C-alpha cells in the first residue's frame, strides 16, 4: 500500500483543503502516515500570507526531501500559487500545484513516476471564475467540522497578497454546501464552522442568492445540526438581512469574528479597507441588540506604515469602548509584492512591539470581563479533548456557543456531544465549569451530574 504524509502551514482553509486532498489519496488506496515518518509521497500545503510563511514553507519542503530523497514531493497551496518557480528551484521538489487543480495531483504523481521530470501544474488563478469542488465528508481529528463555502477575495487591501494567491471571489453551489453539511452531521459533528478566504462575501458573485439565504437554508434543510458558526465576516458584509437571520436563528451561535485591522479611519483608508469606524460601530450596536451576550472577536494589525500614536490610540479606545471579547493582534509585517510594503514611514519594530503588548493586555482584560458576566450561568459546551495542561486530571475542555473555553470534569464518551455546563469560575484563557446534563438534541434531554471524583474514575 503506497503511503502519503501531509504538512499544512497557515490558515483554517489550508487545513480544510489538506483533508480534501487526503480524501483523493484515500480513494486511490493510499495509507496516511505521520509527516515525520518515511513516506512514498509528501504533500506540503504552503502559506504565503507573510514573508515568514514563505520561509517556513521552504524549510518544511527541505525537511521532506531529506526525510526520503526517493519520495515524490508535491507542493501545493498559496506560496505554490504565487511563486512556483521559487519552489521548483528547491532541489528534490517534483510536483507543484497551486490553489486550483488539486484534483489533478494524483495524475501528476503517476506522470512523474513514468517520466521522472518535475511538473509545474500552476495556472493563472486570476482567470478562474469557478469554485473547485473538494469534498470533506469527515475530519481526522476535530469535533468542530469546517465547511468551505467560498474561495478568493476581491478586496485587494494594501497589506495583503491573498487575492494573488487565491484569485477572485467564487461561491460554492448552495446545493453542494447543504449536501456536505448533512454529510458532516451524519458523520457525528454537532457544530459546523462556515469558512473561506472571504467567507462573508458568499454569494456576491451569484445572481439571486446570498449568505443570509444560505444560513436560512442550512437551518431548514440540514437535519440534526445543532450549531452553526461563521468563521469570519467583514463588517461591510453584515447586511440587515444577515442580522435578521441571526436574530431568528436557533443554530447561529452568539459569536462573530469581525476583522477590524485598525480602529482609525485614516489608517483604514491607507489599508484600502471598505468601511469607516462609524459604520463598524453601528453594525456592532445592531448585532448586540439582536443577540444579547454576543462575543465579538477580531484581528488587528498594529504599526501599519505611517500609524501615529494618535491613530493607534483611536484603535485602542474603539476596541475598549465596544468591548470586544478577544483580539488576535499582529505587528504589521512587510509582504513583498504588496503596496503597503513600498509605503514610506515604515514603523520601527520597537514601537510595533510596544503597541502589540498594549493591545494584548487590553484583550486579556476584555476577555476576562466578557467571561465574568457568565459566571454561575449554564451554557452549552461541546467537549473536544482532555484538558491539555493536565491530561490525567479527568478534566476535559471545549467551547461554548459564544466561544468561551471551558474546562470541566467529564468522560471520554462525551467528546463531540452537546452538554450543559455551569460556569463555576470565569477566567481567561480558561473558564472552570461543572457538568450538568447531556443535550441529546434539543428535543430529548438526559439528566446527569458528575462530581469531581466520579469524573476522575
ABEGO torsion letter per residue (X at the ends): XBBBBBBBBEBAAAAAAAAAAAAAAAAAGBBBBBAABBBABBBBBBBAABAAAAAAAAAAAAAAAAABAABBBBBBEAAAAABAAAAAABBGBABBBBABGAAAAAAAAAAAAAAGBBBBABBBAAABABBBBBBBABBAABABBBBBABBEBAAGBAABAAAAAAEBBBBBBAAAAAAAAAAAAAAGBABBBBBEABAAABGAABAABBAAAAAAAAAAABBGBABBBBABBBAAABBAAAAAAAAABAABBBBBBBBAGBABAAAAAAAGBABBAAAAAAAAAAAAAABBGBBBBBBBBBGBBGBBAAAAAAAAAAAAAAGBABBBBBBBBBBBGBAAAABBGBBBAAAAAAAAAAAAAAAAAAAAAAAAAABGBBBBBBBABBBAABAAAGBBBBBBAAGBBBBBBBBAAABGBBBBBBBABBBOABBBBBBABBBABAABBBBBBBBAAAAAX
